[in-house]
Amino acid sequence: MIKGFKMKLYPGMEEEYERRHSQLWPEMKDMIHEYGGRNYTIFLDRETLTLFGYIEVEHEELWTKSADTKINRKWWDYMADIMETNPDNSPVSIDLKELFHLD
């Protein structure tokens, strides 16, 4: 299953967001794979500071459970100062509807 979503950076945080992801913790990478995530890509619209995420997941139920892992919560806390978040520090994330896909 393919998932698309959008999030939002705070102004001036583009380089810091990229830096943190270039140093993604090994245990975070492991968790993403353990919960069925593959081909994870995040794009930035520089004009609006909107992030567009694309990920392929094996099973949506399993992927949903990844949000409650200790390492994921730690990552959310780490990223909360540079992007829009909910009260629990999870990123404000809006799922996007897939309209077209070509293999």
Buried (B, 14 or more C-beta within 10 A) or exposed (E): EEBBBBBBBBEEBBEBBEEBEEEEEEBBEEBBEEBBBEEBEBEBEEEEBBBBBBBBBEEEEEBEEBEEBEBBBBBBEEBBEBBBBEEEBBBEBEEEEEEEEEE
